[in-house]
Structures are given as C-alpha cells and as structure tokens.
Amino acid sequence: MSDTEKRPTTYRTFDEVQETLSPAEQRFERIRRTTGLFAGPVVGIVVYFACGALDEPAQRLAGVLAWVAVFWVCEAIPIPVTAMLAMSLVIALGIADADDVFGGFGNSTIFVFIGGFILAESMSKHGLDRRFAFGILSLPGVAASTTRIIVAFGLITAILSGFVSNTATAAMMMPIAAGIVGFMVSAMRRADADAEIHPERLQFSTALMLMVAYSASVGGLLTPVGSPPNLIGRAYLEQELDITIPFFQWMVLAAPLVLVMFLVLCVVLIRLNKPEAKHVEGVEDYISEERSKLGAMGAGGRNTLIAFGVAVTLWVLPGVVGLATGGESDTYDWLLEHLNEGAVAIFAASLLFLLPVNWGRRQFTLTWNDAVTIDWGTIILFGSGIVLGGLLSSTGLAETMGTSLSGLLGTDTLVGITILATVIAVVISETTSNTASVVVVAPIAAQLALAADVNPAVPVIAAIFGASFGFMLPVSTPPNAIVYGTGMVPITRMLRSGIVFDVLGIIIIVTGVTLMANLLGIG
C-alpha cells in the first residue's frame, strides 16, 4: 500500500466519519458524541457516591469505570484515548500505583498482538491477502454463482482472521470485495443499459460486505491471536483464576463453534440479503485477470510466508506435543516454558527485518516505517483492558457486582450463569468496543461462578466469545465500522442481519462452550 493511499481507520473522529453518513446520521453522531463528552464525568461522580457502601478503592474504580463506559459507548473521544484516560485516573485517584498500572503493558500477550500486527502489515504490503483471495475465488465453480462468491469471501476472511486480527483482516479484504462489487455493477449495467444500478442499493453488495465484517469476527474466535477479547480473557483466566489454555487447545475448543457459526452466518446473510442475480457474466474472467496481474510471488511474499509459518508452527507445537503425550512429558514442559507466545510473535516479526528481498541494496521484507503504521490504538486498548480487568478482581468490585447480580436474578447454575454472561457480553459489545465488553464481563462471570461453586472457565470463555458478537451497529466492532464506511451497507440491513445472528450466536456459544470445555477438561 502506498503512502498516499488512504488506510481504513479503526477509531475515527466525527470529522473523519461524517463524509460517509447521511444528514440524519450526522446529527445523531454529533448528539451522541457531544452528550457523552459531558455525561461521562457526571455519571462517574453519581456512581461513585451511589457506591458509598463499598471499600474506597472499589468505590473509586466504580466511578472511573462508569465514566469510561459512557465515553466508550458514545465515542466522545477516540476509544484508545479513553483507555489512557482511565489509566491516568486510576493512578491519580490512588486506586493502584503507577508501576502496577503500566506494568500491565509488559504482559507477554501485548507482544503477541504487536508481532501479529507486523505480520499482517507484511501480508498486505506484499499482496498475500489478494493472492490468497483471488486464489480461492479462482477455484472451479466459485465465481459461477453470486452465492458462492459471498460464501467464498466469508471463508477466506474467517481463515485469515484466525491468525491475523479481525480488524486487519477486514481492512485487507474490504478493498477486494469492493472491487468485485464494482465489476458486478459494471457488468449488470452492460447487460441492461436502461437500468439504474447503484452499488449501495444492491443486496449483493450488502451481503458481501457484511460477510467480510461478520466472518472476520467469527473467524477471530479460532485462535487466541484472532481478536483482542481472546487474549484479554485468556490472560484473565491465567492470572486471576490460574487456568491456562494453550494455543492448540484453544483451537480445538473453538473450531467446532466457528464452523457452526460460519454455516449459520452464510444462511442468515444470504436469506436476508438475497443477491439480485444468481450469476453475472464475466466475473470469472475478471477474477482470472486480477489474479494474473499479481504475477509470480516475489521474495517479499515468500519471506512473509516463512515468518508466518514459523509463528503458527511454534504457537501450535506445545499443544500438539501435549496432546500426543497427555501433557505428561519433559518435552511438553520445556516447550511451554521456552516457547512463550509473545516471544514467538516478536521472533517471527523480527524475521521480516532479517530476510532480504534485495541483498545487494540491503532491502529487507519490511522496513521500520512499514511497522510503525500498525494499529497502536488497539494495543493501547488491549493493555488497559488487562489493567482494568485485574483491578476489577483485586479491589473486589467484580465480586460485589457478581453477588448483587446473582441475588437479583437468582442465577446459581452453570448454564444460567453462562447464558447471563454471554447475553451481557453481546449487549455491551453492541454499544462499545468488544475489548471493553470482555474487560467488564469476564471478572463478573468468574465471580458469579465461584460464588455458585461451578467451573468459572465456562462462563468466562462464553463471555470472551460473546464480546466478539456485536453485529447490529457500525460502532459494535471495527470490522463493522470498516464495511459500513463503504456506503454499501444500509444501517437497517445491518440491524436486521445483526440481531438475528446475535440471537443464534448466543445459543451456539452457550451450548458449544459448555460441551467443549467439559470435553477438554478445561477448568
């Protein structure tokens, strides 16, 4: 991607988003953000005094979280900046000292994300995303049907999103999908010169763009590195509950759920946004032409594949050895100790600066100027999520909230707590970032389970998965915002498709997580 080419942005100000909104939507956004700017501190103060019965640190944390939650929901300021504000308030109000707060950014999972984002940047720079996409679309019979094109795009996006962040995947796939839509519109206009065909009004456009956004979130559940909530929730399980889920075991747990979710997603999107035509003449030729433009894979692409392969192999290796030995071997213990996932990610990313594309000119696969363009906002948000999640537990606020919620709803069974945790995570993620959702819900779910003396891993994992299930609104997840910005997804269609998939997703999550966690003996 050239320096002059505009990159899809994740956390956008009102000035940056208004050009893609209708006048009515602009008014709503202006009111939402302005109201949140003033309501945040007011709500925080009210909640602080309302929680006077709590210990002072928990009371102050409740006020800070309320303030931050309003800012996150209303996007009064960019979401990562709100996260930085939260950390500064935590220190200034004496809830925790600076070393403990900023120490959260030394967590190894931070470096998993940094390494993953650098790998994704190299994939985009050297065209591996386009090569993979057009390779799948070129398979026999795929381009012959608009429905198959939509499903194929979803499959490509879901697979990529399992190993590259869902935000980066959606940003990579969206331009390719837009190119397919553009060709389809041109072909339809050639077939009927009198017809007025606009890409933003086609149900095919909506189905394809929503498939990119939704399958990025669904595929992101497959591995710990696929989505920020995965790493935050897994870090919480390990640090606060002493429950470790290795990379490979996570994949075994998530794979059946992801497969079922993807199949349901295909049915929902195509039934609710049925393409106008079953087939458009010339699509196969267009895809073949675009693929031929890519030419042979260069040294940069090969080096990126090597680095990516090294990362995935080393991430998965301890789990495979553990599965083969039953987790009772010195080799397994050694691999767990030495193949830290953060260290593996940074090592694989470092290979991109060591493997040359032109040794004579000392040109390597990636430059540092390429690396600094990664999504640092998400990394800041992720670090603050680890800090706030830990404080919810250490101050006792999560336990108080969980006990109060349990008494109010009378929920004390594993299934009931899991349903509650999933629903709350989905609802919160609809109005704010999925990272914020898991930060709040995971500790509460854990305390509810511990109070009821049931396995806390089940509701916490369900909450982690539920936090990625915000599909109704553009603000729910970064992939939603990315495809909504194309103008091809009317808000009414996103709402209709999103609410149906949310409900079905909750059922899949609760059932699947409960079965798979028990089968694998997690917790």
C-alpha positions as CSV (number, residue, x, y, z in Angstrom):
1,M,0.0,0.0,0.0
2,S,1.5,3.3,-1.0
3,D,1.9,6.2,1.5
4,T,-0.6,8.2,-0.4
5,E,-3.3,5.5,-0.3
6,K,-5.8,6.1,2.4
7,R,-5.8,3.4,5.0
8,P,-9.0,2.1,6.7
9,T,-9.1,3.6,10.2
10,T,-10.5,1.9,13.3
11,Y,-11.1,4.8,15.8
12,R,-12.4,7.7,13.9
13,T,-13.4,11.2,15.0
14,F,-16.7,12.8,14.0
15,D,-14.9,14.8,11.3
16,E,-13.5,11.6,9.8
17,V,-16.8,9.7,9.7
18,Q,-19.3,12.4,8.7
19,E,-18.5,12.1,5.0
20,T,-19.9,8.6,4.9
21,L,-23.1,9.5,6.9
22,S,-26.5,10.8,5.8
23,P,-27.6,14.2,7.3
24,A,-29.8,12.4,9.9
25,E,-26.9,10.1,10.9
26,Q,-24.6,13.1,11.2
27,R,-27.0,14.7,13.6
28,F,-27.2,11.5,15.7
29,E,-23.4,11.1,15.8
30,R,-22.9,14.8,16.8
31,I,-25.5,14.5,19.6
32,R,-24.2,11.1,20.8
33,R,-20.6,12.2,21.0
34,T,-21.3,15.6,22.5
35,T,-23.7,14.2,25.1
36,G,-21.1,11.6,26.1
37,L,-18.4,14.2,26.5
38,F,-20.3,15.9,29.3
39,A,-22.3,12.9,30.6
40,G,-19.1,10.8,31.3
41,P,-17.7,12.6,34.3
42,V,-21.2,13.4,35.6
43,V,-22.2,9.7,35.5
44,G,-18.9,8.8,37.1
45,I,-19.4,11.1,40.0
46,V,-23.0,9.9,40.5
47,V,-21.9,6.2,40.5
48,Y,-19.1,7.0,42.9
49,F,-21.5,8.4,45.5
50,A,-24.0,5.7,44.8
51,C,-21.4,3.0,45.7
52,G,-20.6,4.5,49.1
53,A,-21.1,1.1,50.8
54,L,-18.0,-0.3,49.0
55,D,-14.4,-0.1,50.1
56,E,-12.8,3.1,49.0
57,P,-10.7,1.6,46.1
58,A,-13.7,-0.3,44.7
59,Q,-15.9,2.8,45.1
60,R,-13.4,4.9,43.1
61,L,-12.9,2.2,40.5
62,A,-16.7,2.0,40.0
63,G,-16.8,5.8,39.3
64,V,-13.9,5.6,36.9
65,L,-15.4,2.6,35.0
66,A,-18.8,4.4,34.7
67,W,-17.1,7.5,33.3
68,V,-15.0,5.3,30.9
69,A,-18.1,3.2,29.9
70,V,-20.0,6.4,28.8
71,F,-17.0,7.6,26.8
72,W,-16.6,4.2,25.1
73,V,-20.3,3.9,24.3
74,C,-20.6,7.5,23.0
75,E,-17.1,7.7,21.5
76,A,-16.8,11.1,23.0
77,I,-13.0,10.9,22.3
78,P,-11.2,8.1,20.4
79,I,-11.6,4.7,22.3
80,P,-7.8,4.2,22.9
81,V,-7.6,7.7,24.3
82,T,-10.4,6.9,26.7
83,A,-8.3,3.8,27.8
84,M,-5.3,6.1,28.5
85,L,-7.6,8.5,30.5
86,A,-8.8,5.5,32.5
87,M,-5.3,4.5,33.5
88,S,-4.3,8.1,34.4
89,L,-7.5,8.3,36.6
90,V,-6.7,5.0,38.3
91,I,-3.3,6.3,39.3
92,A,-4.4,9.8,40.2
93,L,-7.2,8.6,42.5
94,G,-4.9,6.1,44.3
95,I,-6.7,3.0,43.1
96,A,-3.4,1.5,42.1
97,D,0.2,2.8,41.8
98,A,1.8,3.6,38.5
99,D,4.1,0.6,38.5
100,D,1.2,-1.8,38.7
101,V,-0.9,0.0,36.1
102,F,1.8,0.4,33.5
103,G,3.3,-3.0,34.4
104,G,0.3,-4.4,32.5
105,F,1.9,-3.3,29.3
106,G,4.8,-5.7,30.0
107,N,2.4,-8.6,29.7
108,S,3.6,-11.1,27.0
109,T,0.2,-11.1,25.3
110,I,0.8,-7.4,24.3
111,F,3.7,-8.6,22.2
112,V,1.6,-11.3,20.6
113,F,-0.5,-8.5,19.2
114,I,2.4,-6.4,18.2
115,G,4.0,-9.3,16.3
116,G,0.7,-10.3,14.8
117,F,0.0,-6.8,13.5
118,I,3.5,-6.6,12.0
119,L,3.0,-9.9,10.2
120,A,-0.4,-8.6,8.9
121,E,1.3,-5.4,7.6
122,S,3.8,-7.5,5.6
123,M,1.0,-9.7,4.2
124,S,-0.8,-6.5,3.0
125,K,2.4,-4.9,1.6
126,H,3.4,-7.9,-0.4
127,G,-0.1,-8.7,-1.6
128,L,-0.5,-12.1,0.1
129,D,-4.1,-11.2,1.0
130,R,-5.1,-10.5,-2.6
131,R,-3.2,-13.6,-3.8
132,F,-5.0,-15.8,-1.3
133,A,-8.4,-14.2,-2.0
134,F,-8.2,-14.5,-5.8
135,G,-6.7,-18.0,-5.5
136,I,-9.8,-19.2,-3.6
137,L,-12.2,-17.3,-6.0
138,S,-10.5,-18.9,-8.9
139,L,-11.4,-22.4,-7.8
140,P,-13.7,-24.2,-10.2
141,G,-17.3,-23.2,-9.9
142,V,-16.9,-20.5,-7.2
143,A,-17.2,-17.4,-9.5
144,A,-20.1,-19.0,-11.4
145,S,-22.5,-18.1,-8.6
146,T,-23.0,-14.9,-6.7
147,T,-23.9,-17.0,-3.6
148,R,-20.7,-19.0,-3.9
149,I,-18.7,-15.8,-4.2
150,I,-20.3,-14.5,-0.9
151,V,-19.6,-17.8,0.9
152,A,-16.0,-17.9,-0.5
153,F,-15.3,-14.4,0.7
154,G,-16.5,-15.4,4.1
155,L,-14.4,-18.5,4.2
156,I,-11.3,-16.6,3.1
157,T,-11.9,-13.8,5.7
158,A,-12.6,-16.3,8.5
159,I,-9.4,-18.3,7.9
160,L,-7.3,-15.2,7.7
161,S,-8.9,-13.7,10.8
162,G,-8.0,-16.8,12.8
163,F,-4.3,-15.8,12.6
164,V,-4.4,-12.1,11.8
165,S,-6.5,-9.7,13.9
166,N,-10.1,-9.3,12.7
167,T,-9.6,-5.6,12.2
168,A,-6.6,-6.1,10.0
169,T,-8.4,-8.9,8.1
170,A,-11.5,-6.8,7.4
171,A,-9.3,-3.9,6.3
172,M,-7.4,-6.2,3.9
173,M,-10.5,-7.9,2.4
174,M,-12.8,-4.9,2.1
175,P,-11.0,-3.3,-1.0
176,I,-11.0,-6.7,-2.7
177,A,-14.8,-7.1,-2.0
178,A,-15.4,-3.6,-3.2
179,G,-13.5,-4.4,-6.5
180,I,-15.8,-7.4,-7.0
181,V,-18.9,-5.3,-6.4
182,G,-17.6,-2.6,-8.8
183,F,-17.2,-5.2,-11.6
184,M,-20.6,-6.7,-10.9
185,V,-22.3,-3.3,-11.2
186,S,-20.5,-2.6,-14.5
187,A,-21.5,-6.0,-15.9
188,M,-25.1,-5.5,-14.8
189,R,-25.2,-2.1,-16.5
190,R,-23.8,-3.5,-19.7
191,A,-26.5,-6.2,-19.6
192,D,-29.2,-3.7,-19.1
193,A,-28.2,-0.2,-20.3
194,D,-31.5,1.4,-19.2
195,A,-31.4,0.1,-15.6
196,E,-30.3,2.4,-12.8
197,I,-28.0,0.3,-10.7
198,H,-26.2,1.7,-7.7
199,P,-23.8,-0.5,-5.6
200,E,-25.1,0.9,-2.3
201,R,-28.6,-0.3,-3.1
202,L,-27.7,-3.9,-4.1
203,Q,-28.5,-6.7,-1.7
204,F,-25.4,-8.5,-3.2
205,S,-23.2,-5.6,-2.0
206,T,-24.7,-5.7,1.4
207,A,-24.4,-9.4,1.8
208,L,-20.8,-9.4,0.6
209,M,-19.7,-6.5,2.8
210,L,-21.5,-7.9,5.9
211,M,-19.9,-11.3,5.2
212,V,-16.5,-9.6,5.3
213,A,-17.3,-7.9,8.6
214,Y,-19.1,-10.8,10.3
215,S,-16.8,-13.6,9.2
216,A,-13.8,-11.6,10.4
217,S,-15.3,-11.5,13.9
218,V,-16.4,-15.2,13.7
219,G,-13.0,-16.4,12.4
220,G,-11.3,-14.3,15.1
221,L,-12.5,-16.7,17.7
222,L,-10.5,-19.6,16.2
223,T,-7.2,-18.8,17.9
224,P,-6.0,-16.6,20.8
225,V,-4.4,-14.1,18.5
226,G,-7.5,-13.7,16.3
227,S,-9.2,-11.0,18.4
228,P,-8.3,-8.7,21.3
229,P,-11.0,-10.2,23.7
230,N,-9.4,-13.6,23.2
231,L,-6.1,-12.6,24.6
232,I,-7.5,-10.4,27.3
233,G,-9.9,-13.1,28.5
234,R,-7.2,-15.8,28.3
235,A,-4.8,-13.6,30.3
236,Y,-7.5,-13.0,32.9
237,L,-8.1,-16.8,33.2
238,E,-4.4,-17.4,33.7
239,Q,-3.6,-14.6,36.0
240,E,-6.7,-14.4,38.2
241,L,-8.0,-18.0,38.1
242,D,-4.9,-20.0,37.4
243,I,-6.5,-21.6,34.3
244,T,-4.2,-22.0,31.4
245,I,-5.5,-22.7,27.9
246,P,-2.6,-23.4,25.4
247,F,-2.8,-22.1,21.9
248,F,-3.6,-25.5,20.3
249,Q,-6.2,-26.4,23.0
250,W,-7.9,-23.1,22.3
251,M,-8.2,-24.0,18.6
252,V,-9.6,-27.4,19.4
253,L,-12.2,-25.7,21.7
254,A,-13.1,-23.0,19.2
255,A,-13.0,-24.9,15.9
256,P,-16.4,-26.6,16.1
257,L,-18.1,-23.4,17.3
258,V,-16.5,-21.4,14.5
259,L,-17.6,-23.9,11.9
260,V,-21.2,-23.9,13.1
261,M,-21.3,-20.1,13.4
262,F,-20.0,-19.8,9.9
263,L,-22.6,-22.1,8.4
264,V,-25.3,-20.3,10.2
265,L,-23.9,-16.9,9.1
266,C,-24.0,-18.0,5.4
267,V,-27.6,-19.0,5.7
268,V,-28.7,-15.8,7.6
269,L,-26.9,-13.3,5.3
270,I,-28.0,-14.9,2.0
271,R,-31.6,-15.4,3.2
272,L,-31.9,-11.8,4.5
273,N,-29.9,-10.2,1.7
274,K,-30.6,-12.4,-1.4
275,P,-28.4,-11.4,-4.4
276,E,-30.3,-9.8,-7.3
277,A,-28.8,-12.3,-9.8
278,K,-27.6,-15.9,-9.4
279,H,-24.8,-15.3,-11.9
280,V,-23.2,-12.3,-13.6
281,E,-21.5,-12.9,-16.9
282,G,-17.7,-12.2,-17.0
283,V,-16.9,-12.5,-13.3
284,E,-14.7,-15.5,-13.9
285,D,-12.7,-13.6,-16.4
286,Y,-12.4,-10.6,-14.1
287,I,-11.1,-12.7,-11.3
288,S,-8.7,-14.5,-13.6
289,E,-7.4,-11.2,-14.9
290,E,-6.9,-9.7,-11.4
291,R,-5.1,-12.9,-10.4
292,S,-2.8,-12.7,-13.4
293,K,-1.9,-9.1,-12.6
294,L,-0.3,-10.3,-9.3
295,G,2.3,-12.3,-11.3
296,A,4.7,-14.7,-9.7
297,M,5.2,-14.4,-5.9
298,G,8.2,-12.3,-5.1
299,A,10.8,-12.7,-2.4
300,G,8.8,-10.5,0.0
301,G,5.8,-12.7,-0.3
302,R,7.9,-15.9,0.2
303,N,9.6,-14.3,3.2
304,T,6.3,-13.3,4.8
305,L,5.0,-16.9,4.3
306,I,8.2,-18.2,6.0
307,A,7.7,-15.8,9.0
308,F,4.0,-16.6,9.3
309,G,4.7,-20.3,9.1
310,V,7.3,-20.1,11.8
311,A,4.9,-18.2,14.1
312,V,2.0,-20.6,13.6
313,T,4.2,-23.7,14.0
314,L,5.8,-22.5,17.2
315,W,2.4,-21.4,18.6
316,V,0.8,-24.7,17.9
317,L,3.7,-27.0,18.7
318,P,3.4,-27.2,22.5
319,G,-0.3,-28.0,22.2
320,V,0.3,-30.8,19.7
321,V,3.1,-32.3,21.8
322,G,0.8,-32.1,24.9
323,L,-2.0,-33.8,23.0
324,A,0.4,-36.6,21.9
325,T,1.9,-37.1,25.3
326,G,-1.1,-36.4,27.5
327,G,0.7,-33.4,28.9
328,E,3.0,-35.6,31.0
329,S,6.4,-35.2,29.3
330,D,9.5,-33.2,29.9
331,T,9.4,-32.1,26.3
332,Y,6.0,-30.6,26.7
333,D,7.1,-28.8,29.9
334,W,10.2,-27.5,28.1
335,L,8.2,-26.2,25.1
336,L,5.6,-24.4,27.4
337,E,8.4,-22.8,29.3
338,H,10.5,-21.6,26.3
339,L,8.0,-21.0,23.5
340,N,6.2,-18.1,25.1
341,E,3.6,-16.9,22.6
342,G,4.7,-13.3,22.9
343,A,8.3,-14.2,22.3
344,V,7.3,-16.3,19.3
345,A,5.3,-13.4,17.8
346,I,8.2,-11.0,18.1
347,F,10.7,-13.5,16.8
348,A,8.5,-14.2,13.7
349,A,8.0,-10.4,13.2
350,S,11.8,-9.9,13.5
351,L,12.4,-12.3,10.7
352,L,10.7,-9.8,8.3
353,F,13.6,-7.4,9.0
354,L,16.2,-10.1,8.5
355,L,15.0,-11.9,5.4
356,P,16.2,-9.8,2.3
357,V,14.3,-9.1,-0.8
358,N,17.4,-7.5,-2.5
359,W,20.6,-8.2,-0.6
360,G,22.7,-6.0,-2.9
361,R,20.7,-2.9,-2.0
362,R,20.2,-4.2,1.6
363,Q,16.4,-4.2,1.2
364,F,14.5,-6.4,3.6
365,T,11.0,-7.8,3.7
366,L,9.7,-5.0,5.9
367,T,11.0,-1.6,6.9
368,W,10.6,0.1,10.2
369,N,8.5,2.8,8.5
370,D,6.1,0.0,7.5
371,A,6.0,-1.4,11.0
372,V,5.1,1.9,12.7
373,T,1.8,2.1,10.8
374,I,0.3,-0.8,12.7
375,D,-2.8,-0.3,14.9
376,W,-1.2,1.0,18.0
377,G,-4.6,2.2,19.3
378,T,-5.8,-1.3,19.7
379,I,-2.6,-2.3,21.5
380,I,-3.1,0.6,24.0
381,L,-6.7,-0.5,24.4
382,F,-5.6,-4.1,25.0
383,G,-3.1,-3.1,27.6
384,S,-5.6,-1.0,29.5
385,G,-8.0,-3.9,29.3
386,I,-5.6,-6.2,31.2
387,V,-5.1,-3.5,33.8
388,L,-8.8,-2.8,34.4
389,G,-9.7,-6.4,34.4
390,G,-7.2,-7.1,37.1
391,L,-8.4,-4.2,39.2
392,L,-12.0,-5.3,39.0
393,S,-10.8,-8.5,40.7
394,S,-8.2,-7.1,43.1
395,T,-10.5,-4.3,44.5
396,G,-13.4,-6.8,45.0
397,L,-15.7,-4.8,42.7
398,A,-16.3,-7.7,40.4
399,E,-17.2,-9.9,43.3
400,T,-19.7,-7.3,44.6
401,M,-21.2,-6.8,41.2
402,G,-21.4,-10.6,40.6
403,T,-23.0,-11.3,44.0
404,S,-25.5,-8.5,43.5
405,L,-26.4,-9.7,40.1
406,S,-26.8,-13.2,41.2
407,G,-29.1,-12.2,44.1
408,L,-31.1,-10.0,41.8
409,L,-31.6,-12.7,39.1
410,G,-31.5,-15.8,41.2
411,T,-28.9,-17.4,38.9
412,D,-26.7,-20.0,40.5
413,T,-26.4,-22.8,37.9
414,L,-23.6,-23.2,35.4
415,V,-25.9,-23.0,32.4
416,G,-27.8,-19.9,33.9
417,I,-24.5,-18.1,34.6
418,T,-23.2,-18.9,31.2
419,I,-26.3,-17.6,29.5
420,L,-26.2,-14.4,31.6
421,A,-22.5,-13.8,30.9
422,T,-22.9,-14.3,27.1
423,V,-26.0,-12.1,26.8
424,I,-24.4,-9.3,28.8
425,A,-21.2,-9.5,26.8
426,V,-23.1,-9.4,23.5
427,V,-25.3,-6.5,24.6
428,I,-22.3,-4.4,25.9
429,S,-20.3,-5.2,22.7
430,E,-23.2,-3.8,20.6
431,T,-22.7,-0.3,22.0
432,T,-19.0,-0.2,22.8
433,S,-15.7,-1.9,21.9
434,N,-15.5,-5.7,22.2
435,T,-12.4,-5.2,24.3
436,A,-14.3,-3.1,26.8
437,S,-17.0,-5.7,26.9
438,V,-14.7,-8.6,27.9
439,V,-12.9,-6.3,30.5
440,V,-16.2,-5.8,32.3
441,V,-18.0,-9.1,31.9
442,A,-15.2,-11.7,32.3
443,P,-14.4,-10.8,36.0
444,I,-18.2,-10.7,36.9
445,A,-18.8,-14.0,35.2
446,A,-15.9,-15.5,37.1
447,Q,-17.1,-14.3,40.5
448,L,-20.7,-15.5,39.8
449,A,-19.3,-18.9,39.0
450,L,-17.1,-19.0,42.0
451,A,-19.9,-17.9,44.3
452,A,-22.1,-20.7,42.9
453,D,-19.2,-23.2,43.2
454,V,-19.2,-24.1,39.5
455,N,-16.5,-24.1,36.8
456,P,-15.6,-20.5,36.2
457,A,-13.8,-21.2,32.9
458,V,-17.1,-21.9,31.1
459,P,-18.9,-18.6,31.6
460,V,-15.7,-16.6,31.2
461,I,-14.9,-18.3,27.8
462,A,-18.5,-17.8,26.8
463,A,-18.2,-14.1,27.7
464,I,-15.0,-13.8,25.7
465,F,-16.8,-15.3,22.6
466,G,-19.9,-13.1,23.2
467,A,-17.7,-10.0,23.3
468,S,-16.9,-10.5,19.6
469,F,-20.6,-10.9,18.8
470,G,-21.6,-7.2,18.2
471,F,-23.1,-7.3,14.8
472,M,-26.0,-4.8,14.9
473,L,-24.3,-1.4,14.7
474,P,-21.3,0.2,12.9
475,V,-19.8,1.0,16.4
476,S,-20.1,-2.5,17.6
477,T,-16.8,-3.8,16.1
478,P,-14.0,-2.3,14.0
479,P,-14.9,-4.7,11.0
480,N,-18.5,-3.4,11.2
481,A,-17.2,0.2,11.0
482,I,-14.8,-0.6,8.1
483,V,-17.5,-2.1,5.8
484,Y,-20.2,0.5,6.9
485,G,-17.8,3.2,5.7
486,T,-18.0,1.9,2.1
487,G,-21.7,3.1,2.0
488,M,-22.8,-0.3,0.7
489,V,-24.4,-1.4,4.0
490,P,-27.6,0.4,4.9
491,I,-28.0,0.7,8.7
492,T,-31.4,-1.0,8.6
493,R,-29.9,-4.1,6.9
494,M,-27.1,-4.3,9.3
495,L,-29.5,-4.1,12.2
496,R,-31.8,-6.8,10.8
497,S,-29.0,-9.2,9.9
498,G,-27.1,-8.4,13.1
499,I,-29.9,-9.1,15.6
500,V,-30.8,-12.4,14.0
501,F,-27.1,-13.6,14.1
502,D,-26.7,-12.3,17.7
503,V,-29.6,-14.4,18.9
504,L,-28.4,-17.5,17.1
505,G,-24.8,-16.8,18.1
506,I,-25.7,-16.7,21.8
507,I,-27.3,-20.2,21.5
508,I,-24.3,-21.6,19.7
509,I,-21.8,-20.1,22.2
510,V,-23.6,-21.3,25.4
511,T,-24.2,-24.8,24.0
512,G,-20.8,-25.1,22.3
513,V,-18.6,-23.7,25.1
514,T,-20.3,-25.8,27.7
515,L,-19.9,-29.0,25.8
516,M,-16.3,-28.4,24.5
517,A,-14.9,-27.1,27.8
518,N,-16.3,-30.2,29.6
519,L,-15.0,-32.5,26.9
520,L,-11.5,-31.0,27.1
521,G,-11.4,-30.8,30.9
522,I,-10.8,-27.0,30.9
523,G,-11.1,-25.5,34.4
